[in-house]
Amino acid sequence: MPIIKSAKKRVKVSNKAAIRNSKTKRSLKEAIKSFTKIVATNDSKKAVKALDQVQSELDKAAKKGVIHKNKAARKKAQAARNAKKATGGAAKATVATKAKTPAKAVAKKAPAKKPVAKKAPVKKPATKK
């Protein structure tokens, strides 16, 4: 049992993080399991929805640091490939649009700055001898 105050706080914080991480892992596993069951049944509409859910859960887990971002990307690609095989290419449209749509950057004009007038250089007084 920790004695120091900062160590006690660390225990509390790490317990909260462990609970949060386990919830994220559990929801990710459930999404993947349901996706694999739906892919096995070859239901294209449900497969597309399940694919979106799996990709969302993978992104959340990667964002929270529960899994590595490259692992999330790999799993998303595998899920998309499986959905495409199962649906005969019907999931292709949603996968392609989701992966290739760039984030739209909103161009804002910077507010016009007022020109600053230059000040005349100040003459230094002559040094005394």
N, CA, C and O atoms as a GROMACS GRO file, in nm:
protein
  516
    1MET      N    1   0.084  -0.118   0.000
    1MET     CA    2   0.000   0.000   0.000
    1MET      C    3   0.089   0.125   0.000
    1MET      O    4   0.181   0.135   0.082
    2PRO      N    5   0.063   0.218  -0.091
    2PRO     CA    6   0.149   0.337  -0.095
    2PRO      C    7   0.126   0.428   0.026
    2PRO      O    8   0.016   0.438   0.080
    3ILE      N    9   0.232   0.492   0.066
    3ILE     CA   10   0.227   0.582   0.181
    3ILE      C   11   0.227   0.728   0.135
    3ILE      O   12   0.156   0.812   0.190
    4ILE      N   13   0.308   0.756   0.034
    4ILE     CA   14   0.322   0.892  -0.017
    4ILE      C   15   0.195   0.934  -0.091
    4ILE      O   16   0.131   0.854  -0.159
    5LYS      N   17   0.159   1.061  -0.075
    5LYS     CA   18   0.035   1.113  -0.132
    5LYS      C   19   0.032   1.100  -0.284
    5LYS      O   20  -0.071   1.061  -0.340
    6SER      N   21   0.141   1.131  -0.351
    6SER     CA   22   0.144   1.122  -0.498
    6SER      C   23   0.131   0.978  -0.545
    6SER      O   24   0.074   0.951  -0.651
    7ALA      N   25   0.185   0.884  -0.467
    7ALA     CA   26   0.174   0.742  -0.502
    7ALA      C   27   0.029   0.694  -0.486
    7ALA      O   28  -0.019   0.613  -0.565
    8LYS      N   29  -0.040   0.746  -0.383
    8LYS     CA   30  -0.181   0.712  -0.364
    8LYS      C   31  -0.264   0.761  -0.482
    8LYS      O   32  -0.353   0.691  -0.532
    9LYS      N   33  -0.234   0.883  -0.526
    9LYS     CA   34  -0.308   0.938  -0.639
    9LYS      C   35  -0.280   0.857  -0.766
    9LYS      O   36  -0.370   0.832  -0.845
   10ARG      N   37  -0.156   0.816  -0.784
   10ARG     CA   38  -0.118   0.734  -0.900
   10ARG      C   39  -0.200   0.606  -0.904
   10ARG      O   40  -0.244   0.563  -1.011
   11VAL      N   41  -0.220   0.544  -0.789
   11VAL     CA   42  -0.299   0.421  -0.781
   11VAL      C   43  -0.441   0.447  -0.826
   11VAL      O   44  -0.497   0.369  -0.903
   12LYS      N   45  -0.501   0.558  -0.778
   12LYS     CA   46  -0.638   0.592  -0.817
   12LYS      C   47  -0.647   0.617  -0.967
   12LYS      O   48  -0.738   0.567  -1.034
   13VAL      N   49  -0.554   0.695  -1.019
   13VAL     CA   50  -0.556   0.731  -1.161
   13VAL      C   51  -0.536   0.608  -1.249
   13VAL      O   52  -0.603   0.592  -1.351
   14SER      N   53  -0.443   0.522  -1.209
   14SER     CA   54  -0.418   0.402  -1.290
   14SER      C   55  -0.535   0.306  -1.287
   14SER      O   56  -0.562   0.237  -1.386
   15ASN      N   57  -0.606   0.300  -1.173
   15ASN     CA   58  -0.727   0.215  -1.166
   15ASN      C   59  -0.836   0.267  -1.259
   15ASN      O   60  -0.902   0.189  -1.327
   16LYS      N   61  -0.855   0.399  -1.262
   16LYS     CA   62  -0.954   0.458  -1.352
   16LYS      C   63  -0.918   0.429  -1.498
   16LYS      O   64  -1.004   0.395  -1.578
   17ALA      N   65  -0.790   0.443  -1.530
   17ALA     CA   66  -0.744   0.420  -1.667
   17ALA      C   67  -0.762   0.274  -1.705
   17ALA      O   68  -0.799   0.243  -1.819
   18ALA      N   69  -0.736   0.184  -1.611
   18ALA     CA   70  -0.751   0.041  -1.638
   18ALA      C   71  -0.897   0.007  -1.668
   18ALA      O   72  -0.926  -0.072  -1.757
   19ILE      N   73  -0.987   0.066  -1.593
   19ILE     CA   74  -1.130   0.042  -1.616
   19ILE      C   75  -1.172   0.096  -1.752
   19ILE      O   76  -1.242   0.029  -1.828
   20ARG      N   77  -1.126   0.218  -1.784
   20ARG     CA   78  -1.160   0.279  -1.912
   20ARG      C   79  -1.104   0.197  -2.029
   20ARG      O   80  -1.172   0.176  -2.129
   21ASN      N   81  -0.980   0.151  -2.014
   21ASN     CA   82  -0.918   0.071  -2.120
   21ASN      C   83  -0.988  -0.063  -2.138
   21ASN      O   84  -1.006  -0.109  -2.251
   22SER      N   85  -1.029  -0.125  -2.028
   22SER     CA   86  -1.096  -0.254  -2.040
   22SER      C   87  -1.233  -0.239  -2.106
   22SER      O   88  -1.275  -0.328  -2.181
   23LYS      N   89  -1.303  -0.128  -2.079
   23LYS     CA   90  -1.431  -0.103  -2.146
   23LYS      C   91  -1.410  -0.084  -2.296
   23LYS      O   92  -1.488  -0.135  -2.377
   24THR      N   93  -1.306  -0.012  -2.332
   24THR     CA   94  -1.277   0.012  -2.474
   24THR      C   95  -1.242  -0.119  -2.544
   24THR      O   96  -1.289  -0.145  -2.655
   25LYS      N   97  -1.160  -0.200  -2.478
   25LYS     CA   98  -1.123  -0.330  -2.537
   25LYS      C   99  -1.245  -0.420  -2.553
   25LYS      O  100  -1.260  -0.488  -2.654
   26ARG      N  101  -1.332  -0.420  -2.451
   26ARG     CA  102  -1.450  -0.505  -2.455
   26ARG      C  103  -1.544  -0.464  -2.570
   26ARG      O  104  -1.593  -0.550  -2.644
   27SER      N  105  -1.567  -0.335  -2.585
   27SER     CA  106  -1.656  -0.290  -2.692
   27SER      C  107  -1.594  -0.318  -2.829
   27SER      O  108  -1.666  -0.348  -2.924
   28LEU      N  109  -1.463  -0.309  -2.839
   28LEU     CA  110  -1.394  -0.340  -2.964
   28LEU      C  111  -1.409  -0.488  -2.999
   28LEU      O  112  -1.438  -0.523  -3.113
   29LYS      N  113  -1.389  -0.574  -2.899
   29LYS     CA  114  -1.402  -0.718  -2.923
   29LYS      C  115  -1.545  -0.755  -2.962
   29LYS      O  116  -1.566  -0.837  -3.051
   30GLU      N  117  -1.643  -0.693  -2.896
   30GLU     CA  118  -1.783  -0.721  -2.930
   30GLU      C  119  -1.816  -0.679  -3.072
   30GLU      O  120  -1.886  -0.750  -3.144
   31ALA      N  121  -1.764  -0.563  -3.113
   31ALA     CA  122  -1.790  -0.514  -3.248
   31ALA      C  123  -1.728  -0.607  -3.352
   31ALA      O  124  -1.789  -0.636  -3.454
   32ILE      N  125  -1.606  -0.654  -3.325
   32ILE     CA  126  -1.538  -0.744  -3.419
   32ILE      C  127  -1.611  -0.878  -3.427
   32ILE      O  128  -1.627  -0.933  -3.536
   33LYS      N  129  -1.654  -0.930  -3.312
   33LYS     CA  130  -1.726  -1.059  -3.312
   33LYS      C  131  -1.857  -1.049  -3.388
   33LYS      O  132  -1.889  -1.138  -3.468
   34SER      N  133  -1.932  -0.943  -3.365
   34SER     CA  134  -2.060  -0.928  -3.436
   34SER      C  135  -2.036  -0.909  -3.585
   34SER      O  136  -2.115  -0.956  -3.667
   35PHE      N  137  -1.929  -0.839  -3.620
   35PHE     CA  138  -1.896  -0.818  -3.762
   35PHE      C  139  -1.864  -0.951  -3.830
   35PHE      O  140  -1.910  -0.977  -3.941
   36THR      N  141  -1.785  -1.035  -3.763
   36THR     CA  142  -1.749  -1.164  -3.825
   36THR      C  143  -1.871  -1.254  -3.841
   36THR      O  144  -1.881  -1.328  -3.939
   37LYS      N  145  -1.965  -1.248  -3.745
   37LYS     CA  146  -2.088  -1.327  -3.757
   37LYS      C  147  -2.172  -1.279  -3.876
   37LYS      O  148  -2.226  -1.360  -3.951
   38ILE      N  149  -2.182  -1.148  -3.891
   38ILE     CA  150  -2.261  -1.091  -4.001
   38ILE      C  151  -2.195  -1.121  -4.136
   38ILE      O  152  -2.264  -1.149  -4.233
   39VAL      N  153  -2.064  -1.115  -4.141
   39VAL     CA  154  -1.993  -1.145  -4.266
   39VAL      C  155  -2.015  -1.290  -4.305
   39VAL      O  156  -2.026  -1.322  -4.423
   40ALA      N  157  -2.022  -1.378  -4.205
   40ALA     CA  158  -2.044  -1.520  -4.233
   40ALA      C  159  -2.182  -1.545  -4.293
   40ALA      O  160  -2.201  -1.640  -4.369
   41THR      N  161  -2.280  -1.459  -4.259
   41THR     CA  162  -2.415  -1.477  -4.312
   41THR      C  163  -2.433  -1.413  -4.450
   41THR      O  164  -2.536  -1.434  -4.514
   42ASN      N  165  -2.337  -1.336  -4.495
   42ASN     CA  166  -2.340  -1.268  -4.626
   42ASN      C  167  -2.455  -1.170  -4.640
   42ASN      O  168  -2.513  -1.157  -4.748
   43ASP      N  169  -2.489  -1.101  -4.534
   43ASP     CA  170  -2.592  -0.997  -4.539
   43ASP      C  171  -2.521  -0.864  -4.566
   43ASP      O  172  -2.452  -0.810  -4.479
   44SER      N  173  -2.539  -0.811  -4.687
   44SER     CA  174  -2.459  -0.695  -4.729
   44SER      C  175  -2.494  -0.568  -4.652
   44SER      O  176  -2.404  -0.492  -4.616
   45LYS      N  177  -2.623  -0.542  -4.627
   45LYS     CA  178  -2.660  -0.419  -4.558
   45LYS      C  179  -2.609  -0.418  -4.414
   45LYS      O  180  -2.554  -0.319  -4.367
   46LYS      N  181  -2.627  -0.531  -4.346
   46LYS     CA  182  -2.579  -0.540  -4.209
   46LYS      C  183  -2.427  -0.538  -4.203
   46LYS      O  184  -2.368  -0.486  -4.108
   47ALA      N  185  -2.363  -0.596  -4.305
   47ALA     CA  186  -2.216  -0.600  -4.308
   47ALA      C  187  -2.158  -0.460  -4.319
   47ALA      O  188  -2.057  -0.429  -4.256
   48VAL      N  189  -2.222  -0.376  -4.399
   48VAL     CA  190  -2.174  -0.239  -4.414
   48VAL      C  191  -2.188  -0.163  -4.284
   48VAL      O  192  -2.096  -0.090  -4.245
   49LYS      N  193  -2.302  -0.179  -4.214
   49LYS     CA  194  -2.321  -0.112  -4.085
   49LYS      C  195  -2.222  -0.163  -3.981
   49LYS      O  196  -2.166  -0.086  -3.903
   50ALA      N  197  -2.202  -0.296  -3.981
   50ALA     CA  198  -2.109  -0.355  -3.885
   50ALA      C  199  -1.966  -0.311  -3.915
   50ALA      O  200  -1.886  -0.291  -3.823
   51LEU      N  201  -1.934  -0.296  -4.043
   51LEU     CA  202  -1.800  -0.249  -4.081
   51LEU      C  203  -1.778  -0.108  -4.028
   51LEU      O  204  -1.671  -0.077  -3.976
   52ASP      N  205  -1.878  -0.021  -4.043
   52ASP     CA  206  -1.866   0.115  -3.990
   52ASP      C  207  -1.844   0.113  -3.839
   52ASP      O  208  -1.763   0.189  -3.786
   53GLN      N  209  -1.916   0.026  -3.770
   53GLN     CA  210  -1.904   0.015  -3.624
   53GLN      C  211  -1.764  -0.032  -3.585
   53GLN      O  212  -1.704   0.022  -3.492
   54VAL      N  213  -1.713  -0.132  -3.656
   54VAL     CA  214  -1.579  -0.184  -3.625
   54VAL      C  215  -1.474  -0.076  -3.649
   54VAL      O  216  -1.384  -0.058  -3.567
   55GLN      N  217  -1.485  -0.006  -3.760
   55GLN     CA  218  -1.388   0.099  -3.790
   55GLN      C  219  -1.394   0.210  -3.686
   55GLN      O  220  -1.291   0.264  -3.646
   56SER      N  221  -1.513   0.244  -3.642
   56SER     CA  222  -1.529   0.346  -3.539
   56SER      C  223  -1.465   0.302  -3.408
   56SER      O  224  -1.393   0.379  -3.344
   57GLU      N  225  -1.491   0.180  -3.367
   57GLU     CA  226  -1.434   0.128  -3.242
   57GLU      C  227  -1.280   0.121  -3.250
   57GLU      O  228  -1.211   0.151  -3.152
   58LEU      N  229  -1.229   0.080  -3.365
   58LEU     CA  230  -1.084   0.075  -3.382
   58LEU      C  231  -1.022   0.214  -3.373
   58LEU      O  232  -0.918   0.232  -3.311
   59ASP      N  233  -1.088   0.312  -3.433
   59ASP     CA  234  -1.038   0.449  -3.426
   59ASP      C  235  -1.039   0.502  -3.283
   59ASP      O  236  -0.945   0.568  -3.240
   60LYS      N  237  -1.146   0.471  -3.209
   60LYS     CA  238  -1.155   0.514  -3.070
   60LYS      C  239  -1.045   0.452  -2.986
   60LYS      O  240  -0.981   0.519  -2.905
   61ALA      N  241  -1.023   0.321  -3.006
   61ALA     CA  242  -0.921   0.250  -2.928
   61ALA      C  243  -0.782   0.305  -2.959
   61ALA      O  244  -0.699   0.319  -2.870
   62ALA      N  245  -0.757   0.336  -3.086
   62ALA     CA  246  -0.626   0.390  -3.124
   62ALA      C  247  -0.608   0.531  -3.068
   62ALA      O  248  -0.499   0.567  -3.025
   63LYS      N  249  -0.715   0.609  -3.069
   63LYS     CA  250  -0.708   0.746  -3.018
   63LYS      C  251  -0.680   0.747  -2.869
   63LYS      O  252  -0.604   0.832  -2.820
   64LYS      N  253  -0.739   0.653  -2.796
   64LYS     CA  254  -0.719   0.646  -2.652
   64LYS      C  255  -0.588   0.579  -2.614
   64LYS      O  256  -0.550   0.579  -2.497
   65GLY      N  257  -0.519   0.521  -2.712
   65GLY     CA  258  -0.392   0.457  -2.683
   65GLY      C  259  -0.405   0.314  -2.635
   65GLY      O  260  -0.308   0.258  -2.584
   66VAL      N  261  -0.522   0.254  -2.650
   66VAL     CA  262  -0.542   0.116  -2.606
   66VAL      C  263  -0.472   0.022  -2.704
   66VAL      O  264  -0.411  -0.076  -2.662
   67ILE      N  265  -0.480   0.052  -2.833
   67ILE     CA  266  -0.404  -0.024  -2.933
   67ILE      C  267  -0.323   0.075  -3.016
   67ILE      O  268  -0.353   0.194  -3.020
   68HIS      N  269  -0.222   0.024  -3.081
   68HIS     CA  270  -0.135   0.108  -3.164
   68HIS      C  271  -0.209   0.151  -3.290
   68HIS      O  272  -0.293   0.078  -3.341
   69LYS      N  273  -0.176   0.270  -3.339
   69LYS     CA  274  -0.248   0.323  -3.456
   69LYS      C  275  -0.226   0.238  -3.580
   69LYS      O  276  -0.316   0.226  -3.664
   70ASN      N  277  -0.108   0.178  -3.594
   70ASN     CA  278  -0.083   0.092  -3.710
   70ASN      C  279  -0.163  -0.038  -3.701
   70ASN      O  280  -0.208  -0.091  -3.803
   71LYS      N  281  -0.179  -0.089  -3.580
   71LYS     CA  282  -0.261  -0.209  -3.562
   71LYS      C  283  -0.406  -0.178  -3.598
   71LYS      O  284  -0.473  -0.259  -3.662
   72ALA      N  285  -0.453  -0.061  -3.557
   72ALA     CA  286  -0.589  -0.021  -3.590
   72ALA      C  287  -0.607  -0.010  -3.741
   72ALA      O  288  -0.708  -0.055  -3.795
   73ALA      N  289  -0.509   0.048  -3.808
   73ALA     CA  290  -0.517   0.062  -3.955
   73ALA      C  291  -0.516  -0.075  -4.022
   73ALA      O  292  -0.588  -0.098  -4.119
   74ARG      N  293  -0.435  -0.165  -3.970
   74ARG     CA  294  -0.428  -0.300  -4.027
   74ARG      C  295  -0.561  -0.374  -4.009
   74ARG      O  296  -0.611  -0.437  -4.102
   75LYS      N  297  -0.617  -0.363  -3.889
   75LYS     CA  298  -0.745  -0.430  -3.860
   75LYS      C  299  -0.858  -0.371  -3.945
   75LYS      O  300  -0.946  -0.444  -3.991
   76LYS      N  301  -0.856  -0.240  -3.966
   76LYS     CA  302  -0.958  -0.176  -4.049
   76LYS      C  303  -0.949  -0.225  -4.193
   76LYS      O  304  -1.051  -0.250  -4.258
   77ALA      N  305  -0.826  -0.240  -4.243
   77ALA     CA  306  -0.808  -0.289  -4.380
   77ALA      C  307  -0.854  -0.434  -4.392
   77ALA      O  308  -0.917  -0.471  -4.491
   78GLN      N  309  -0.824  -0.515  -4.291
   78GLN     CA  310  -0.868  -0.654  -4.293
   78GLN      C  311  -1.020  -0.664  -4.290
   78GLN      O  312  -1.079  -0.745  -4.362
   79ALA      N  313  -1.082  -0.581  -4.208
   79ALA     CA  314  -1.229  -0.582  -4.198
   79ALA      C  315  -1.291  -0.540  -4.331
   79ALA      O  316  -1.390  -0.598  -4.375
   80ALA      N  317  -1.234  -0.437  -4.393
   80ALA     CA  318  -1.287  -0.390  -4.521
   80ALA      C  319  -1.273  -0.497  -4.628
   80ALA      O  320  -1.363  -0.517  -4.710
   81ARG      N  321  -1.161  -0.566  -4.627
   81ARG     CA  322  -1.138  -0.674  -4.724
   81ARG      C  323  -1.239  -0.787  -4.703
   81ARG      O  324  -1.295  -0.840  -4.800
   82ASN      N  325  -1.262  -0.824  -4.578
   82ASN     CA  326  -1.359  -0.930  -4.547
   82ASN      C  327  -1.500  -0.890  -4.588
   82ASN      O  328  -1.576  -0.971  -4.641
   83ALA      N  329  -1.535  -0.764  -4.561
   83ALA     CA  330  -1.669  -0.716  -4.598
   83ALA      C  331  -1.686  -0.715  -4.749
   83ALA      O  332  -1.793  -0.747  -4.801
   84LYS      N  333  -1.582  -0.679  -4.818
   84LYS     CA  334  -1.589  -0.675  -4.965
   84LYS      C  335  -1.606  -0.816  -5.022
   84LYS      O  336  -1.684  -0.836  -5.116
   85LYS      N  337  -1.534  -0.912  -4.965
   85LYS     CA  338  -1.547  -1.051  -5.010
   85LYS      C  339  -1.688  -1.103  -4.983
   85LYS      O  340  -1.749  -1.166  -5.068
   86ALA      N  341  -1.738  -1.075  -4.863
   86ALA     CA  342  -1.867  -1.130  -4.821
   86ALA      C  343  -1.982  -1.070  -4.899
   86ALA      O  344  -2.079  -1.140  -4.931
   87THR      N  345  -1.974  -0.942  -4.930
   87THR     CA  346  -2.086  -0.875  -4.996
   87THR      C  347  -2.072  -0.872  -5.147
   87THR      O  348  -2.160  -0.820  -5.216
   88GLY      N  349  -1.965  -0.925  -5.199
   88GLY     CA  350  -1.946  -0.925  -5.344
   88GLY      C  351  -1.919  -0.785  -5.398
   88GLY      O  352  -1.956  -0.754  -5.511
   89GLY      N  353  -1.854  -0.702  -5.319
   89GLY     CA  354  -1.818  -0.568  -5.364
   89GLY      C  355  -1.918  -0.461  -5.326
   89GLY      O  356  -1.898  -0.344  -5.360
   90ALA      N  357  -2.026  -0.496  -5.258
   90ALA     CA  358  -2.126  -0.395  -5.220
   90ALA      C  359  -2.072  -0.301  -5.113
   90ALA      O  360  -2.112  -0.185  -5.105
   91ALA      N  361  -1.981  -0.351  -5.032
   91ALA     CA  362  -1.924  -0.267  -4.927
   91ALA      C  363  -1.813  -0.180  -4.981
   91ALA      O  364  -1.759  -0.096  -4.909
   92LYS      N  365  -1.778  -0.198  -5.105
   92LYS     CA  366  -1.668  -0.124  -5.167
   92LYS      C  367  -1.694   0.026  -5.166
   92LYS      O  368  -1.604   0.105  -5.138
   93ALA      N  369  -1.817   0.065  -5.196
   93ALA     CA  370  -1.849   0.207  -5.206
   93ALA      C  371  -1.831   0.279  -5.074
   93ALA      O  372  -1.773   0.388  -5.070
   94THR      N  373  -1.879   0.221  -4.965
   94THR     CA  374  -1.867   0.289  -4.837
   94THR      C  375  -1.723   0.288  -4.787
   94THR      O  376  -1.679   0.385  -4.726
   95VAL      N  377  -1.651   0.182  -4.813
   95VAL     CA  378  -1.512   0.174  -4.769
   95VAL      C  379  -1.429   0.276  -4.845
   95VAL      O  380  -1.347   0.346  -4.786
   96ALA      N  381  -1.450   0.286  -4.975
   96ALA     CA  382  -1.372   0.379  -5.056
   96ALA      C  383  -1.403   0.524  -5.018
   96ALA      O  384  -1.312   0.606  -5.008
   97THR      N  385  -1.529   0.555  -4.998
   97THR     CA  386  -1.562   0.692  -4.965
   97THR      C  387  -1.513   0.728  -4.827
   97THR      O  388  -1.472   0.842  -4.803
   98LYS      N  389  -1.516   0.635  -4.736
   98LYS     CA  390  -1.472   0.663  -4.600
   98LYS      C  391  -1.320   0.683  -4.596
   98LYS      O  392  -1.271   0.768  -4.522
   99ALA      N  393  -1.248   0.604  -4.673
   99ALA     CA  394  -1.103   0.611  -4.668
   99ALA      C  395  -1.048   0.727  -4.749
   99ALA      O  396  -0.945   0.784  -4.712
  100LYS      N  397  -1.114   0.764  -4.858
  100LYS     CA  398  -1.055   0.861  -4.948
  100LYS      C  399  -1.109   1.002  -4.936
  100LYS      O  400  -1.061   1.092  -5.005
  101THR      N  401  -1.208   1.025  -4.850
  101THR     CA  402  -1.260   1.161  -4.839
  101THR      C  403  -1.165   1.243  -4.754
  101THR      O  404  -1.143   1.213  -4.636
  102PRO      N  405  -1.107   1.348  -4.814
  102PRO     CA  406  -1.016   1.431  -4.736
  102PRO      C  407  -1.094   1.523  -4.643
  102PRO      O  408  -1.208   1.560  -4.671
  103ALA      N  409  -1.031   1.559  -4.535
  103ALA     CA  410  -1.095   1.651  -4.442
  103ALA      C  411  -1.100   1.788  -4.508
  103ALA      O  412  -0.998   1.839  -4.553
  104LYS      N  413  -1.218   1.845  -4.514
  104LYS     CA  414  -1.232   1.974  -4.580
  104LYS      C  415  -1.178   2.083  -4.489
  104LYS      O  416  -1.220   2.098  -4.374
  105ALA      N  417  -1.085   2.158  -4.543
  105ALA     CA  418  -1.026   2.266  -4.467
  105ALA      C  419  -1.106   2.393  -4.494
  105ALA      O  420  -1.126   2.432  -4.609
  106VAL      N  421  -1.150   2.454  -4.391
  106VAL     CA  422  -1.226   2.577  -4.405
  106VAL      C  423  -1.127   2.692  -4.408
  106VAL      O  424  -1.054   2.717  -4.312
  107ALA      N  425  -1.126   2.762  -4.522
  107ALA     CA  426  -1.032   2.873  -4.537
  107ALA      C  427  -1.094   2.998  -4.478
  107ALA      O  428  -1.195   3.048  -4.527
  108LYS      N  429  -1.033   3.049  -4.372
  108LYS     CA  430  -1.081   3.172  -4.311
  108LYS      C  431  -0.984   3.283  -4.348
  108LYS      O  432  -0.862   3.266  -4.346
  109LYS      N  433  -1.041   3.398  -4.380
  109LYS     CA  434  -0.957   3.512  -4.408
  109LYS      C  435  -0.908   3.571  -4.277
  109LYS      O  436  -0.984   3.584  -4.181
  110ALA      N  437  -0.782   3.605  -4.277
  110ALA     CA  438  -0.727   3.668  -4.158
  110ALA      C  439  -0.779   3.811  -4.153
  110ALA      O  440  -0.792   3.875  -4.258
  111PRO      N  441  -0.809   3.861  -4.036
  111PRO     CA  442  -0.858   3.998  -4.028
  111PRO      C  443  -0.752   4.095  -4.079
  111PRO      O  444  -0.633   4.078  -4.053
  112ALA      N  445  -0.798   4.197  -4.150
  112ALA     CA  446  -0.704   4.293  -4.208
  112ALA      C  447  -0.637   4.371  -4.095
  112ALA      O  448  -0.703   4.427  -4.007
  113LYS      N  449  -0.505   4.374  -4.101
  113LYS     CA  450  -0.429   4.446  -3.998
  113LYS      C  451  -0.409   4.590  -4.043
  113LYS      O  452  -0.390   4.618  -4.161
  114LYS      N  453  -0.414   4.678  -3.948
  114LYS     CA  454  -0.392   4.819  -3.978
  114LYS      C  455  -0.243   4.842  -3.996
  114LYS      O  456  -0.163   4.789  -3.919
  115PRO      N  457  -0.205   4.921  -4.097
  115PRO     CA  458  -0.062   4.947  -4.116
  115PRO      C  459  -0.010   5.030  -3.999
  115PRO      O  460  -0.072   5.128  -3.958
  116VAL      N  461   0.104   4.992  -3.949
  116VAL     CA  462   0.164   5.061  -3.836
  116VAL      C  463   0.262   5.164  -3.891
  116VAL      O  464   0.350   5.131  -3.971
  117ALA      N  465   0.247   5.287  -3.850
  117ALA     CA  466   0.336   5.393  -3.896
  117ALA      C  467   0.471   5.378  -3.826
  117ALA      O  468   0.478   5.353  -3.706
  118LYS      N  469   0.578   5.394  -3.903
  118LYS     CA  470   0.712   5.383  -3.845
  118LYS      C  471   0.745   5.509  -3.767
  118LYS      O  472   0.715   5.621  -3.810
  119LYS      N  473   0.806   5.489  -3.656
  119LYS     CA  474   0.848   5.603  -3.575
  119LYS      C  475   0.983   5.652  -3.622
  119LYS      O  476   1.066   5.573  -3.669
  120ALA      N  477   1.005   5.781  -3.611
  120ALA     CA  478   1.134   5.838  -3.649
  120ALA      C  479   1.239   5.792  -3.548
  120ALA      O  480   1.211   5.787  -3.428
  121PRO      N  481   1.358   5.760  -3.595
  121PRO     CA  482   1.462   5.715  -3.501
  121PRO      C  483   1.498   5.827  -3.403
  121PRO      O  484   1.510   5.944  -3.441
  122VAL      N  485   1.514   5.790  -3.280
  122VAL     CA  486   1.547   5.886  -3.174
  122VAL      C  487   1.697   5.912  -3.176
  122VAL      O  488   1.778   5.819  -3.177
  123LYS      N  489   1.734   6.042  -3.177
  123LYS     CA  490   1.876   6.077  -3.177
  123LYS      C  491   1.927   6.070  -3.035
  123LYS      O  492   1.864   6.117  -2.941
  124LYS      N  493   2.043   6.009  -3.023
  124LYS     CA  494   2.105   6.000  -2.891
  124LYS      C  495   2.177   6.132  -2.859
  124LYS      O  496   2.234   6.195  -2.948
  125PRO      N  497   2.174   6.170  -2.736
  125PRO     CA  498   2.247   6.294  -2.701
  125PRO      C  499   2.397   6.272  -2.714
  125PRO      O  500   2.447   6.161  -2.696
  126ALA      N  501   2.466   6.377  -2.744
  126ALA     CA  502   2.612   6.369  -2.760
  126ALA      C  503   2.674   6.334  -2.626
  126ALA      O  504   2.630   6.381  -2.522
  127THR      N  505   2.778   6.251  -2.632
  127THR     CA  506   2.845   6.211  -2.507
  127THR      C  507   2.932   6.323  -2.457
  127THR      O  508   2.992   6.397  -2.535
  128LYS      N  509   2.940   6.336  -2.326
  128LYS     CA  510   3.024   6.441  -2.264
  128LYS      C  511   3.166   6.391  -2.255
  128LYS      O  512   3.192   6.273  -2.234
  129LYS      N  513   3.257   6.486  -2.272
  129LYS     CA  514   3.399   6.452  -2.264
  129LYS      C  515   3.457   6.484  -2.133
  129LYS      O  516   3.575   6.461  -2.110
   0.00000   0.00000   0.00000
